[in-house]
Amino acid sequence: MTSWQMVRILAGVFIMLSVALGAPSSPFFMNEWWLAFTLFVGANVFQSGLTKWCLLETIMRKIGFKSGS
């Protein structure tokens, strides 16, 4: 698995988890502030799309994931 694939998997997991914890209609609801984490992840995905740089992908490469192209 490449670093960019892992970043996208983690972003998806974080978004689904934070929506599940932040949506009042969810059976896993804890607090609406979890939706702020969803916004944070979305903003980072948006930023990485514009700049073609992602800190998490850099970290993934440093811990041993191969670079994707």
Stockholm file with secondary structure:
# STOCKHOLM 1.0

chainA/1-69         MTSWQMVRILAGVFIMLSVALGAPSSPFFMNEWWLAFTLFVGANVFQSGLTKWCLLETIMRKIGFKSGS
#=GR chainA/1-69 SS CBHHHHHHHHHHHHHHHHHHHHCTTSTTCCCTTHHHHHHHHHHHHHHHHHHSCCHHHHHHHHTTCBCCC
#=GC SS_cons        CBHHHHHHHHHHHHHHHHHHHHCTTSTTCCCTTHHHHHHHHHHHHHHHHHHSCCHHHHHHHHTTCBCCC
//
